[in-house]
Amino acid sequence: MELSVVDLAPYLAIRDQGGCRREEEEEQMVALCAAVSRSLRETGALLVKDPRCSAEDNDRFIDMMERYFECSDSFKRLQERPHLHYQVGVTPEGVEVPRSLVDEDMKEKLSKMPKVFQPSTPEGPDPKWRYMWRVGPRPSNTRFQELNSEPVIPEGFPDWQETMDLWGHKMISAIEVVAEMAATGFGLPKDAFTSLMKQGPHLLAPTGSDLKRHGIEGKVFAGYHYDLNFLTIHGRSRFPGLNIWLRNGQKVPVKVPVGCLLIQTGKQIEWLTGGECLAGMHEVVVNNRTLDAVEQARQQNRSLWRVSSTLFAHIASDATLKPLGHFAESPLAVNYPTMLAGEFVEQELSVINLKGKTSSS
Ligand SMILES: [Fe+2]
């Protein structure tokens, strides 16, 4: 199954001219928004093309992150901030623990899945590094200070801040448009989601996985899990390996075309839609296509670090999570009690007894 690719250009053009001027534009907007909400509901994912985010922007970001991850472990550990729950700076490999390893309910559900759709079983914590960089303004007054900490800049990377901020802001701009379109497609006011995202603890969180050491078929870089944030967005990775699970339980390898961005649903959009849109389950595992890409990179003398250019878009920590609009009337709404987004994040981390050890996303 191929994921739909939605080109954001027509939506942006109509928005920039101040709204629809002709009936055909109206129809086009309705169809585009419906395609966005349908893909998020049925697959937990969506591919978009955003004319503001080029393949060159993605390359510039990945080039810098490859250079960073190639540095020695002792250098990278200077950017480690365990006392801040790793919410800024680097998270070394072997720290993030996949939920499927510790969550008993999830383990039971997995054992009931048809064998062919079961996720790979990780041997332990994820063997991937991650860098957390907060993007966008922070609230001056918040009850959740540790989720909004100051960023960390490694020495010897003069373009770090500019490169991270440029990519981060582009990713947030793309997410905001998708969030507007999704809200419209779900029958909510256009700003139903974006108004809650303002000053959210958005994190640019690229991962680095060393394929020189771990390039073995079946190696699990990120065990089966969902993201606890609102929506996650990635540029195209130079090495494939991401599998997602559709709403119908089917496991699908994701192919991101050049110049496209991949969006995945997190737990917060599930909350806001009362379960209409479920958090997308996913894993990253070395497969034969990954190994083909490794071989090609070796021949071209390119880096063998698999970088994901991921941004986690969050609902603001002090905003309220609850099923919005007509979703409050759904019989499933009782499963999504009202709480502050910051409390929700803390609860998610403590349920799996990992607060201070993982972002779980
Ligand atoms: Fe994830």
Boltz pocket constraint, residues with backbone or C-beta under 6 A from the ligand:
constraints:
  - pocket:
      binder: B
      contacts: [[A, 225], [A, 226], [A, 227], [A, 282], [A, 360], [A, 361]]
      max_distance: 6.0
